[in-house]
Amino acid sequence: MSGPAFLARTKSRRAQPAPVTLDDDATLHAMGYPRKLTRRFRAFDNFAISFTIINIISGIFSSFGFGMGAGGPRILVFGWIGVSVMVLFVGAAMGEIASAYPTSGALYFSAGKLAKRHHGAWSWYTGWLNFVGQVGGTAATNYAAATFIQAFVALQWPSYHPRPAHTVAITAVILLAQALINTYTVQLIAVVNRISVWWLLIGMVVIVAALTFIPAHHQPASFATHFVNNTGFTYGLYGGMLGLLVTSWTFTGFDGSFHMSEETVKATVNAPKGIMRAIACSALAGLILMLALVYAIRDYAQEAGASAPPVQILIDALGTGTARLLLLIVIGAMLFCGLANMTSNTRQIFAFSRDGAMPGSRWWHSVSPRTRTPVKAVWLAAACPMVLVLPGLWSHTAFTAVVSVNVVGLFLAYGVPIFLRLRLDTFEPGPWNLGRYGKPVARVAVTWIVISNVLFMLPQASPITATSFNYAPIALGVVLLIATVWWFASARARFQGPVSYGRPDEVAAMDLI
């Protein structure tokens, strides 16, 4: 049975839901937290944030060139299908946990609750992996947006020559704008995310239509099976496995729906549905966009060797004028993606600080009485990516090394609570659950997370030099080393995992009205 069909069947044959209330505030109070944020996110809004962060346009256009050399069309197309199915398993396993623990703390909170022992340690490491991964994602996405903005400017004014300082400066302006938007009400964020969904879907249709109907020449149908290995490694299988990273890189950030639980109406149902819908819609729409780009390729070697291969494909297939207009769609998608990334990161910072796990926790989890948003956490979520971007002033390799922990950190954070759920026989599911299929789905999810993380840490080009070296293992090692030293030096004495502010009736009295 295929993955999507299997997951659809689990939904229809799901066991009778546990007697869990759909009263959002009562659910939050039962977990020991008062309501501090405003619930303005509807089901579509919750879906929209994960769909925007996954962002098929941003993900595909950022990594398509790598896939052209690591497997070519065969891996770009069929790898997309295979990895999408695996990510559906991860999303389903995460959704089941989100239904049981609908809090802004999301992954680190559920890790602390699902651990049989050492609750604080599991929660601590998961939280910091999630935090660093999200910060890296915001930095990488906005840096890519700055790069594409300069590509657009260079097409418009050929005399313009991009420089590293320009890229960093543009990234800083983008981060500033996104922080300002995030400081206002969550209702504004919801509206922006709704716009982003239509921007992505309509933009995808426009790009696909242009690539389908304008060019006089397309590759034959069999071109989808064409295999290319330009990684420098002898074994084609290894090169093809590396090509799976194109899809894995794109499908990150769907924990955003989980992090927005405390601002989502009927979160025990709408948060997991938001995760699954975002992954499924992105899988289908992304496959269509991937096929359009693959069949529009003209000169494979020349376009694969370009500084921005998908942009070169647009230019060769459609002409500079049309390519320039479509590039605006891509840039807009990246900006929306960075904004949603920052929103999700802000909620994780808010929750992690609420439990006392970050320096200056009392500062970062404060909420503006006017906007009901964690404004100080917003600016921390903007400042940290800026720090990661600064090495790009002198070395793109240094910047890549810093943000390379993005995907590895995120997927490890996804895997920890799913793994702990497998070990716990007393797991109490929420209203949205997989019934008897919960553990089998979780096993597949954990297996894929392990495989994909190994791929992300392997060498990706040969010969291996200072420029081509994959710094992800080093970056991850540094993060884990700092977290470990910090844990044993002081954190384990004061952080025991998610805290409870009292009995349900006590925390209810603390709610912000």
C-alpha positions as CSV (number, residue, x, y, z in Angstrom):
1,M,0.0,0.0,0.0
2,S,1.4,3.4,-0.9
3,G,2.3,5.9,1.8
4,P,-0.4,8.6,1.2
5,A,-3.1,5.8,0.8
6,F,-1.9,4.2,4.0
7,L,-2.1,7.5,5.9
8,A,-5.5,8.3,4.5
9,R,-6.7,4.8,5.5
10,T,-5.4,5.3,9.1
11,K,-7.5,8.4,9.3
12,S,-10.7,6.7,8.2
13,R,-10.1,3.7,10.4
14,R,-8.8,5.7,13.4
15,A,-9.7,4.4,16.8
16,Q,-12.4,6.1,18.8
17,P,-10.9,9.4,20.1
18,A,-9.9,9.7,23.6
19,P,-12.2,11.7,25.9
20,V,-10.2,14.9,25.5
21,T,-11.9,18.2,25.6
22,L,-11.9,20.6,22.6
23,D,-12.0,23.5,25.0
24,D,-8.7,25.2,24.1
25,D,-8.2,27.1,27.4
26,A,-9.2,24.0,29.5
27,T,-6.6,21.9,27.6
28,L,-3.9,24.6,28.2
29,H,-4.8,24.9,31.8
30,A,-4.6,21.1,32.2
31,M,-1.0,21.3,31.0
32,G,-0.3,23.9,33.7
33,Y,-0.2,27.1,31.6
34,P,-2.3,30.2,31.7
35,R,-3.5,31.8,28.5
36,K,-1.2,34.7,27.6
37,L,-1.7,34.8,23.8
38,T,-4.7,35.5,21.7
39,R,-6.5,32.7,19.8
40,R,-7.0,34.2,16.3
41,F,-5.7,31.4,14.1
42,R,-8.4,29.4,12.4
43,A,-7.8,26.0,10.7
44,F,-6.7,27.7,7.5
45,D,-4.4,30.1,9.3
46,N,-2.7,27.2,11.1
47,F,-2.2,25.3,7.8
48,A,-1.0,28.5,6.1
49,I,2.0,29.0,8.4
50,S,3.4,25.5,7.8
51,F,2.6,25.7,4.1
52,T,4.4,29.0,3.9
53,I,7.5,27.8,5.8
54,I,7.7,24.6,3.6
55,N,7.4,27.0,0.7
56,I,7.8,24.9,-2.5
57,I,8.9,27.9,-4.6
58,S,11.6,29.0,-2.2
59,G,12.8,25.4,-1.5
60,I,12.9,24.2,-5.1
61,F,14.4,27.4,-6.5
62,S,17.1,27.4,-3.8
63,S,18.2,23.8,-4.2
64,F,17.3,22.8,-7.7
65,G,20.8,23.4,-9.0
66,F,22.3,21.0,-6.4
67,G,19.8,18.3,-7.6
68,M,20.8,18.8,-11.2
69,G,24.3,17.5,-10.3
70,A,23.2,15.0,-7.7
71,G,21.0,12.6,-9.6
72,G,19.5,14.9,-12.1
73,P,15.9,14.7,-13.3
74,R,15.4,11.1,-12.1
75,I,16.1,12.1,-8.5
76,L,14.5,15.5,-8.7
77,V,11.2,13.9,-9.8
78,F,11.1,10.5,-8.2
79,G,13.1,11.5,-5.2
80,W,10.5,14.3,-4.6
81,I,7.7,11.7,-4.7
82,G,9.6,9.2,-2.4
83,V,10.7,11.8,0.2
84,S,7.3,13.4,0.2
85,V,5.8,10.1,1.3
86,M,8.3,9.8,4.1
87,V,7.7,13.3,5.3
88,L,4.0,12.5,5.4
89,F,4.8,9.8,7.9
90,V,6.9,12.3,10.0
91,G,4.0,14.8,9.8
92,A,1.4,12.2,10.9
93,A,3.6,11.1,13.8
94,M,4.2,14.7,14.8
95,G,0.5,15.6,14.4
96,E,-0.6,12.9,16.8
97,I,1.8,14.4,19.4
98,A,0.6,17.9,18.6
99,S,-3.0,16.8,19.3
100,A,-2.0,15.5,22.7
101,Y,0.2,18.5,23.7
102,P,-1.1,21.6,21.9
103,T,1.4,24.2,23.3
104,S,3.8,26.8,21.8
105,G,6.6,24.7,23.3
106,A,5.7,22.0,20.9
107,L,8.7,19.6,20.4
108,Y,10.6,20.4,23.6
109,F,7.5,20.3,25.7
110,S,6.3,17.0,24.3
111,A,9.8,15.5,24.6
112,G,9.8,16.4,28.3
113,K,6.4,14.9,28.8
114,L,7.0,11.7,26.8
115,A,10.4,10.8,28.3
116,K,10.3,7.9,30.8
117,R,13.1,9.6,32.8
118,H,15.6,12.4,32.5
119,H,12.7,14.7,31.4
120,G,14.7,17.8,31.8
121,A,17.6,16.6,29.6
122,W,15.4,15.4,26.8
123,S,13.5,18.6,26.8
124,W,16.7,20.7,27.0
125,Y,18.4,19.2,24.0
126,T,15.2,19.1,21.9
127,G,14.5,22.8,22.7
128,W,18.0,24.0,21.7
129,L,18.1,21.9,18.5
130,N,14.7,23.3,17.6
131,F,15.8,26.9,18.4
132,V,19.1,26.7,16.5
133,G,17.4,25.0,13.6
134,Q,14.8,27.6,13.3
135,V,17.3,30.5,13.6
136,G,19.4,28.9,10.9
137,G,16.3,28.5,8.7
138,T,15.4,32.2,9.1
139,A,18.9,33.2,8.3
140,A,19.3,30.9,5.3
141,T,15.9,31.8,3.8
142,N,16.4,35.5,4.0
143,Y,20.0,35.3,2.8
144,A,18.6,33.4,-0.2
145,A,16.0,36.1,-0.7
146,A,18.7,38.8,-0.7
147,T,20.7,36.8,-3.3
148,F,17.7,36.5,-5.6
149,I,16.8,40.2,-5.1
150,Q,20.3,41.0,-6.4
151,A,19.9,38.5,-9.3
152,F,16.7,40.5,-10.2
153,V,18.5,43.8,-10.0
154,A,21.4,42.4,-12.1
155,L,18.9,41.4,-14.8
156,Q,17.2,44.8,-14.7
157,W,20.5,46.8,-14.5
158,P,23.4,44.7,-16.0
159,S,26.0,47.1,-14.6
160,Y,25.1,46.0,-11.0
161,H,27.6,43.6,-9.5
162,P,26.5,41.9,-6.3
163,R,28.9,41.9,-3.4
164,P,28.8,40.0,0.0
165,A,28.3,43.3,1.8
166,H,25.2,44.0,-0.3
167,T,23.8,40.6,0.5
168,V,24.3,41.0,4.2
169,A,22.8,44.5,4.2
170,I,19.7,43.4,2.2
171,T,19.3,40.5,4.6
172,A,19.4,42.9,7.5
173,V,16.7,45.1,6.0
174,I,14.5,42.0,5.4
175,L,14.9,40.8,9.0
176,L,14.0,44.3,10.3
177,A,10.8,44.4,8.2
178,Q,9.8,40.9,9.3
179,A,10.4,41.8,12.9
180,L,8.2,44.9,12.6
181,I,5.4,42.9,11.1
182,N,5.7,40.2,13.9
183,T,5.4,42.8,16.6
184,Y,1.8,43.6,15.7
185,T,-1.2,41.4,16.4
186,V,-1.4,37.7,15.5
187,Q,-4.4,38.6,13.4
188,L,-2.0,40.6,11.1
189,I,0.2,37.6,10.9
190,A,-2.8,35.4,10.0
191,V,-3.8,37.8,7.2
192,V,-0.2,37.8,5.8
193,N,0.0,34.0,5.9
194,R,-3.4,33.8,4.1
195,I,-2.0,36.0,1.4
196,S,1.2,34.0,1.2
197,V,-0.8,30.8,0.5
198,W,-2.4,32.3,-2.5
199,W,0.8,33.9,-3.6
200,L,2.5,30.5,-3.6
201,L,-0.4,28.7,-5.3
202,I,-1.1,31.3,-7.9
203,G,2.6,31.9,-8.4
204,M,3.2,28.2,-8.9
205,V,0.4,28.1,-11.5
206,V,1.8,31.2,-13.3
207,I,5.4,29.7,-13.4
208,V,4.2,26.3,-14.5
209,A,1.9,27.8,-17.2
210,A,4.7,29.9,-18.5
211,L,7.1,27.0,-18.7
212,T,4.4,24.8,-20.3
213,F,3.0,27.1,-23.0
214,I,5.6,29.6,-23.9
215,P,8.7,27.6,-24.9
216,A,8.7,26.0,-28.3
217,H,10.8,23.1,-27.1
218,H,10.4,20.7,-24.2
219,Q,12.3,17.7,-23.2
220,P,10.7,14.3,-24.1
221,A,8.7,12.4,-21.4
222,S,11.6,9.9,-20.9
223,F,13.8,12.8,-19.7
224,A,12.4,12.4,-16.2
225,T,14.4,9.2,-15.9
226,H,17.7,10.9,-17.0
227,F,20.4,10.4,-14.4
228,V,23.3,12.7,-13.7
229,N,26.1,12.4,-11.2
230,N,28.3,15.4,-11.2
231,T,29.1,15.3,-7.5
232,G,32.6,14.1,-8.1
233,F,32.0,10.8,-6.4
234,T,32.4,7.6,-8.4
235,Y,29.3,5.8,-7.2
236,G,26.1,6.9,-8.8
237,L,24.0,5.5,-6.0
238,Y,25.8,7.8,-3.5
239,G,25.2,10.9,-5.8
240,G,21.5,10.0,-6.2
241,M,21.1,9.6,-2.4
242,L,22.6,13.1,-2.0
243,G,20.0,14.4,-4.4
244,L,17.2,13.4,-2.0
245,L,18.4,16.4,0.1
246,V,16.6,18.7,-2.4
247,T,13.3,17.5,-1.2
248,S,14.4,17.1,2.4
249,W,15.6,20.7,2.5
250,T,12.3,21.9,1.2
251,F,10.1,20.0,3.7
252,T,11.2,21.7,6.9
253,G,9.4,24.0,9.2
254,F,6.0,22.2,9.4
255,D,6.3,22.3,13.2
256,G,5.1,25.9,12.8
257,S,1.6,24.6,13.1
258,F,2.5,22.9,16.4
259,H,4.2,26.1,17.7
260,M,1.1,28.2,16.9
261,S,-1.2,25.8,19.0
262,E,-1.8,28.3,21.8
263,E,-3.1,30.8,19.2
264,T,-5.2,28.3,17.2
265,V,-8.8,27.7,17.7
266,K,-9.6,24.0,18.4
267,A,-5.8,23.4,18.4
268,T,-6.1,19.7,19.3
269,V,-7.6,19.0,15.9
270,N,-6.6,22.0,13.8
271,A,-2.8,21.9,14.6
272,P,-2.3,18.3,13.4
273,K,-4.6,18.9,10.4
274,G,-2.5,21.9,9.6
275,I,0.7,19.9,9.6
276,M,-0.8,17.2,7.3
277,R,-2.5,19.5,4.9
278,A,0.6,21.6,4.5
279,I,2.8,18.6,3.7
280,A,0.2,17.0,1.3
281,C,-0.5,20.3,-0.6
282,S,3.2,21.1,-0.8
283,A,4.0,17.6,-2.1
284,L,1.5,17.8,-4.9
285,A,2.1,21.4,-5.9
286,G,5.9,20.9,-5.6
287,L,5.8,17.9,-7.9
288,I,4.0,19.9,-10.6
289,L,6.6,22.8,-10.3
290,M,9.5,20.3,-10.3
291,L,8.2,18.7,-13.5
292,A,7.7,22.1,-15.2
293,L,11.3,23.1,-14.5
294,V,12.8,19.7,-15.5
295,Y,11.0,19.6,-18.9
296,A,11.9,23.2,-19.6
297,I,15.7,22.5,-19.4
298,R,17.4,23.2,-22.7
299,D,21.2,23.1,-22.3
300,Y,21.7,20.9,-19.3
301,A,25.4,21.4,-18.7
302,Q,25.3,25.1,-19.3
303,E,22.3,25.7,-17.0
304,A,23.5,23.3,-14.3
305,G,26.8,25.3,-14.2
306,A,25.1,28.7,-13.8
307,S,25.3,30.6,-10.6
308,A,21.5,30.2,-10.2
309,P,20.4,27.2,-12.4
310,P,16.6,27.6,-12.1
311,V,16.9,31.3,-13.0
312,Q,19.0,30.4,-16.0
313,I,16.3,27.8,-17.0
314,L,13.7,30.6,-16.9
315,I,15.9,32.9,-19.0
316,D,16.7,30.3,-21.6
317,A,13.1,29.0,-21.9
318,L,11.2,32.3,-21.6
319,G,13.5,35.2,-22.3
320,T,14.9,37.7,-19.9
321,G,11.8,39.9,-19.6
322,T,9.5,37.1,-18.6
323,A,12.1,35.5,-16.4
324,R,12.5,38.8,-14.6
325,L,8.8,39.0,-13.8
326,L,8.7,35.4,-12.6
327,L,11.7,36.1,-10.4
328,L,9.5,38.5,-8.5
329,I,7.2,35.6,-7.6
330,V,10.2,33.7,-6.3
331,I,11.4,36.6,-4.2
332,G,8.0,37.2,-2.7
333,A,7.7,33.5,-1.8
334,M,11.1,33.7,0.0
335,L,10.1,36.8,1.9
336,F,6.9,35.2,3.1
337,C,8.8,32.1,4.1
338,G,11.3,34.1,6.2
339,L,8.4,35.9,7.9
340,A,6.6,32.7,8.8
341,N,9.9,31.2,10.0
342,M,10.4,34.1,12.3
343,T,6.9,33.8,13.7
344,S,7.4,30.1,14.5
345,N,10.8,30.8,16.0
346,T,9.3,33.5,18.2
347,R,6.7,31.2,19.7
348,Q,9.4,28.6,20.5
349,I,11.5,31.2,22.2
350,F,8.4,32.4,24.1
351,A,7.6,28.9,25.4
352,F,11.2,27.9,26.1
353,S,11.7,31.1,28.1
354,R,8.4,30.5,30.0
355,D,9.9,27.3,31.3
356,G,13.1,29.1,32.3
357,A,15.4,27.4,29.8
358,M,16.9,30.5,28.2
359,P,19.2,33.3,29.6
360,G,16.9,36.2,30.5
361,S,13.9,34.0,30.4
362,R,11.7,36.5,32.2
363,W,12.4,39.1,29.6
364,W,11.8,36.9,26.5
365,H,8.5,35.4,27.5
366,S,6.8,38.7,28.4
367,V,3.8,39.6,26.3
368,S,2.8,43.0,25.1
369,P,-0.5,44.0,26.7
370,R,-1.4,46.0,23.6
371,T,-0.7,43.5,20.8
372,R,-0.8,40.3,22.9
373,T,2.4,39.1,21.1
374,P,5.8,38.2,22.6
375,V,7.4,41.4,21.2
376,K,10.8,40.9,22.9
377,A,11.0,37.3,21.7
378,V,10.4,38.7,18.2
379,W,13.4,40.9,18.2
380,L,15.6,38.1,19.6
381,A,14.3,35.9,16.7
382,A,15.4,38.7,14.3
383,A,18.8,39.4,16.0
384,C,20.0,35.8,16.1
385,P,19.7,35.2,12.4
386,M,21.5,38.5,11.8
387,V,24.4,37.2,13.8
388,L,24.6,34.0,11.7
389,V,24.5,36.1,8.5
390,L,27.4,38.3,9.4
391,P,30.1,35.7,8.5
392,G,28.8,36.1,4.9
393,L,30.7,39.4,4.8
394,W,34.0,37.7,4.4
395,S,33.1,34.1,3.3
396,H,30.1,32.4,1.8
397,T,31.6,29.1,3.0
398,A,31.7,30.4,6.6
399,F,28.0,31.4,6.3
400,T,27.1,28.0,4.9
401,A,28.9,26.3,7.8
402,V,26.9,28.4,10.3
403,V,23.5,27.7,8.9
404,S,24.2,24.1,7.8
405,V,22.8,22.9,11.2
406,N,19.3,24.2,10.1
407,V,17.9,21.1,8.6
408,V,19.8,18.7,10.8
409,G,18.8,20.5,14.0
410,L,15.2,20.7,13.0
411,F,14.8,17.1,12.0
412,L,16.6,15.8,15.1
413,A,14.2,18.0,17.1
414,Y,11.3,16.4,15.2
415,G,12.6,12.9,15.8
416,V,13.2,13.1,19.6
417,P,9.5,13.3,20.7
418,I,8.4,10.8,18.1
419,F,11.1,8.4,19.3
420,L,10.1,8.9,22.9
421,R,6.4,8.3,22.0
422,L,7.5,4.9,20.6
423,R,9.1,4.0,23.9
424,L,6.1,5.1,26.0
425,D,3.4,2.5,26.3
426,T,1.2,4.9,28.3
427,F,0.9,7.6,25.6
428,E,-2.5,9.2,25.8
429,P,-3.5,10.4,22.3
430,G,-5.6,13.5,21.7
431,P,-8.7,13.8,19.5
432,W,-6.6,13.5,16.3
433,N,-4.8,10.2,16.4
434,L,-3.8,7.3,14.3
435,G,-5.2,4.6,16.5
436,R,-3.4,1.3,16.2
437,Y,-1.3,2.6,13.4
438,G,0.3,5.2,15.6
439,K,3.4,3.2,16.5
440,P,4.1,1.8,13.0
441,V,3.8,5.3,11.5
442,A,6.2,6.6,14.2
443,R,8.7,3.8,13.4
444,V,8.8,4.8,9.8
445,A,9.1,8.4,10.7
446,V,12.1,7.9,13.0
447,T,13.8,5.6,10.4
448,W,13.5,8.3,7.8
449,I,14.7,11.0,10.1
450,V,17.8,9.0,10.9
451,I,18.5,8.3,7.2
452,S,18.0,11.9,6.1
453,N,20.1,13.3,8.9
454,V,23.0,10.9,7.9
455,L,22.7,12.2,4.3
456,F,22.8,15.8,5.5
457,M,26.1,15.2,7.3
458,L,27.9,13.2,4.5
459,P,30.3,14.9,2.1
460,Q,28.3,16.4,-0.8
461,A,31.0,17.1,-3.4
462,S,34.4,15.7,-4.4
463,P,37.2,16.5,-4.1
464,I,36.7,17.6,-0.6
465,T,38.2,21.1,0.0
466,A,37.7,23.9,2.5
467,T,35.0,25.3,0.2
468,S,33.2,22.0,-0.6
469,F,33.5,20.5,2.8
470,N,30.1,19.7,4.5
471,Y,30.3,21.6,7.8
472,A,26.9,20.3,9.1
473,P,28.5,17.7,11.5
474,I,30.9,20.3,12.9
475,A,28.1,22.8,13.4
476,L,25.9,20.2,15.0
477,G,28.8,19.1,17.2
478,V,29.4,22.7,18.4
479,V,25.7,23.1,19.2
480,L,25.6,19.8,21.1
481,L,28.8,20.6,22.9
482,I,27.7,24.0,24.1
483,A,24.3,22.5,25.2
484,T,26.0,19.7,27.1
485,V,28.5,21.9,28.9
486,W,25.7,24.4,29.8
487,W,23.5,21.5,31.0
488,F,26.1,20.0,33.3
489,A,27.5,23.4,34.4
490,S,24.2,24.9,35.6
491,A,21.0,24.1,33.7
492,R,20.3,20.6,35.1
493,A,20.1,22.2,38.6
494,R,17.4,24.6,37.6
495,F,15.6,23.2,34.6
496,Q,13.6,20.0,35.0
497,G,11.6,20.2,31.8
498,P,8.3,21.9,31.2
499,V,6.9,23.5,34.3
500,S,3.4,23.7,35.7
501,Y,2.2,27.0,37.0
502,G,-0.4,25.3,39.2
503,R,-3.7,23.4,39.1
504,P,-6.1,24.1,36.3
505,D,-8.2,26.4,38.4
506,E,-5.1,28.3,39.6
507,V,-3.6,28.9,36.2
508,A,-7.1,29.8,34.9
509,A,-7.0,32.8,37.3
510,M,-3.8,33.9,35.7
511,D,-5.2,34.2,32.2
512,L,-4.8,37.6,30.5
513,I,-8.2,38.9,29.7
